[in-house]
Amino acid sequence: MSFNPPVNSIMYLLRYGFAMDNLRENVSEDIVGDELVSDILNGASGFARDVLAPLNRVGDEVGAALSDGVVTTAPGFKEAYKAYCDAGWQGLAAPEEIGGMGLPQVINVAVNEMLYGANMAFGLCPMLTASALNAIIAHADDGLKSKYVEKMVSGEWSGGMNLTEPHAGSDLGVLRTKAVPNDDGSYAISGQKIFITWGEQDCSENIIHLVLARLPDAPAGSRGISLFLVPKYFVGDDGSLGKQNNVKAIGLEHKLGIHGSPTCVMEFDGAKGWLVGPENRGLACMFTMMNEARLFVGVQGVAIGERAYQGALSYASERVQGRVIGGAEQASILGHPDVRRMLMDMKTGLMGARTINLATAVAGDLAKCLADETERKQAHAREALLTPIAKSYGSDMGVRVASIGLQIHGGMGFIEETGAAQHYRDSRITPIYEGTNGIQAIDLVGRKVRKDGGEAMFSLINDLEKIHEEASGMDVDIIVSLESGIRVLKLATDMIVAGDDRDVLSVASAYLDLCGDVVSGALLTQAVMNGQKANDPQASAMQDLLKYHALTLLPQAQSKLAQIKAGADAVFTLPVSQLADL
Amino acid sequence: MSFNPPVNSIMYLLRYGFAMDNLRENVSEDIVGDELVSDILNGASGFARDVLAPLNRVGDEVGAALSDGVVTTAPGFKEAYKAYCDAGWQGLAAPEEIGGMGLPQVINVAVNEMLYGANMAFGLCPMLTASALNAIIAHADDGLKSKYVEKMVSGEWSGGMNLTEPHAGSDLGVLRTKAVPNDDGSYAISGQKIFITWGEQDCSENIIHLVLARLPDAPAGSRGISLFLVPKYFVGDDGSLGKQNNVKAIGLEHKLGIHGSPTCVMEFDGAKGWLVGPENRGLACMFTMMNEARLFVGVQGVAIGERAYQGALSYASERVQGRVIGGAEQASILGHPDVRRMLMDMKTGLMGARTINLATAVAGDLAKCLADETERKQAHAREALLTPIAKSYGSDMGVRVASIGLQIHGGMGFIEETGAAQHYRDSRITPIYEGTNGIQAIDLVGRKVRKDGGEAMFSLINDLEKIHEEASGMDVDIIVSLESGIRVLKLATDMIVAGDDRDVLSVASAYLDLCGDVVSGALLTQAVMNGQKANDPQASAMQDLLKYHALTLLPQAQSKLAQIKAGADAVFTLPVSQLADL
């Protein structure tokens, strides 16, 4: 159950992927040079392979334990976390002025895919730290920043995101945790939060919680929620750690997967916190970092999928069973057409989803570095548009691929010791957290497509059409499939823009899937063309995957159209009373 | 986490489903009368709901334990098994002359869907008994039959199927377990078998193992395997139980799901056994009952899917979160379009797969009861053709539906206590055991379609075309989608019949999926039409599901065609050396 991060595949996409040329033209060679990127990826790969991957199984089997409010993580996690901080991985994309390396997000995504693939449960801790850190950088006052930011960039202190309450999951507007002003400018936070990833643990020296709560006079609903910073241990003006705040873990969830990641029930009992951002604007402050977290969940999907793929490929290469066509001797099942088909399904799907993840990150980088403000805004709109697709398509692909990986193992796949089942279990959280994939689809059709009258989506489609035009010399199956896919996406987008709310929401998920298949197919096409232009020897293998994509994934676009046309009728016609047994 | 078997849905399909009229014309009213069937289904439903369903969770949590070769099943299983036997469920479809009720297989399938839905881990024990019993009835000599059959029909003695060895899974031809003749006509069986479902347990009084092994002078490969009956406890001529045979469980697998079902490593150490069927014909003897077991796995897929659906529907009805369109108050998520969409995906997919299961069983019944030999043979060919589709489509659908069910629960779905995760775990074995779905696809294209030049498949397509013709007055979306699906199936079948081995095997799974979508759509169409003719008030709800099928599942047929046309190239072009990281 070793894991070798797919450095070559990722490097290829960083060299030839969508808009990477644009990024290279607009940032310093110092941070996107081929040699530097290669060094970083190989360094991360080694760390992922040697330090994190070996702990994946013990994380699953032993998991985290809670006793008297103290969480003990699985053996080896604490040491690995220290090594992670020492190597400086946490600050890869953080600005240099606060102690980070200032690298583009796209490289951060590439690195994190490796870390998640090695050990997703572990990787969630840094992810939460990054989310909390982003919110603090964007919205906290200078006093809070100077106290907390540096230690979080290094990872010495981790972050926790305390949003969900039992009755307030996808709809945070109804949450009840209270924040009462103290005399000293701080607030007393009281309430219970659930599903708090790495909310309590023994790896970092301190945990900086961001907590959504209501001020006493706050308006009802989502416009009455504020964001607070609540440290586990108080921090003195000299940066020293003081006594523990009134926050503790009172429960650990018994989950299907990611056992290595402690998912806590957190109790805030008059815990002292400080306001981050304006009063009653907590949800808006949270949303500024939501895009990044959502992208990283899409990355997790691909990451676990990659690990499941490697496990399946290794098993298929070693498992001798039956004869291949025309062979007299028993052979490994890798030669069996249906096993090869499953491996192609996995590898192609992953490469496609990976292109979307990287394209989303690049759009975010361009939104920061482009000189022209209009172009920056367009890049930002592109990032916003691609984010729900990256999150959903990547996470659904991860689950699908993990399931195929288990299948390739046959009966052994169902036995826990084999490891394939863990990927099947771990991956299943990704379509759920950071906004369920259904919420992503609503976000896509609502905020990202209809709100601007389809402008950002038609701009993307325009880019995809350019790719198709450039690709005119390619294999005809690819051209035809891509053309048909883009046409369907255009038709469907017209319907989404013009449709009424109920129709559009009823087909939002089908539309998102369609976007994923078509966009990934087009982005893969461009990566192949760019590689061919550069005479890269890997372009040929990438084209084989593209061809398989054109034969299996792109054609699914067409099959979504009838459903999208039908709108709400198809979904709501069956009376509620008939939903149970007829 | 209660469970109410879908009696109305199943009754509807038994009344109006494919070929049910033919069955009713050819068997006695005594065994297919509406009142009798309704009584049986309601009886089974009550048993499933009240006795088996409440044990599903403890089966998962506590599971089975092995100590000194003795397996103890989860609390309550032993008592439930006794109640199962006392009620006579085991003998439902067994011939009356050996103590069964002699009911058609289609009713047995209906009943078992309920039992599996309530507690699949439990249901595997009766399933294995039925498989072993069928083999004994078909192939054992009268002495063995008179000793073992009656107690197995009652369920007092259960059956075990000992096929797999560590190096011999899908390819049984290479198994090594030995059978050495004793002086008294019996054989001494020695070897180790793995993945033996209910191979050892404390529910039944005796366990009658069927074991595949090699005689000393047997030819190599699959033509040198014989079948033996090996009882756990010896049986005296008076039917009394004697001492234990040299067979015991030496390990229990640590599985992803179906924890309530003990999956044993069995050791035969010179265990005494008796030959069943001719020497070296063991695999052929096994195959005579394989069809039934495979169908029942497809039934398990639908069964778990139904339970997952009920859990999701119940959660969606109770979980208040967010507002529905146009609503001012918080409402249950059942009103959210994307949640409703997921429920429709689940319910429609299940109903479609259920029609295939029942049609497969009816074909088997007709193969026995039709007066005309040619028609019997055709019915048998139809059963053989539909079996791999029923197995794969039903099991894949079960996994898919269980995953959607978990998704509807949001974060709660990932918490084990909610129960949704158990369905996701349990269902995952069904695409694997009784021949992986990849093997089913090979069976479909090879033995079932190409061997007879497509005769059985074209005969089925002919029936589907008749359904389409009759349906000309229906909703245009349904007609168009069905017509297109049947056309694609015909085209694809031509390719399967004419293609070369490697091409056909490379696209076998895509072809099987295509068959499942098209056949289920057509069979559902007929069930709707028959219900409409009878003015059944439920026909309207069934038509809503059919419409949804026509918008979401049938259109996927078209998307498979490019892949099927491409054949082996698409799958094999990427060099083996490039399968790992580029």
Interface residues (C-beta under 8 A of the other chain):
Chain A: N4 P6 V7 N8 S9 Y12 T164 H167 A168 G169 S170 D171 V174 I194 F195 E253 H254 K255 L256 G257 Q310 L313 V320 Q321 G322 I325 Q330 L334 H336 P337 D338 V339 R340 R341 M342 L343 M344 K347 V399 S403 L406 Q407 G410 G411 G413 F414 I415 E416 E417 A421 Y424 R425 R428 I429 P431 I432 Y433 T436 N437 G438 A441 I442 D477 S481 D501 R502 L505 S506 V507 A508 S509 A510 Q538 A541 M542 D544 L545 K547 Y548 A550 L551 T552 P555 Q556 Q558 S559 K560 L561 A562 Q563 A566 A568 A570 V571 F572 T573 L574 P575 V576 Q578 L579 A580 D581 L582
Chain B: N4 P5 P6 V7 N8 S9 Y12 T164 H167 G169 S170 D171 V174 I194 F195 E253 H254 K255 L256 G257 Q310 L313 V320 Q321 G322 I325 Q330 L334 H336 P337 D338 V339 R340 R341 M342 L343 M344 K347 V399 S403 L406 Q407 G410 G411 G413 F414 I415 E416 E417 A421 Y424 R425 R428 I429 P431 I432 Y433 T436 N437 G438 A441 I442 D477 S481 D501 R502 L505 S506 V507 A508 S509 A510 Q538 A541 M542 D544 L545 K547 Y548 A550 L551 T552 P555 Q556 Q558 S559 K560 L561 A562 Q563 A566 A568 A570 V571 F572 T573 L574 P575 V576 Q578 L579 A580 D581 L582
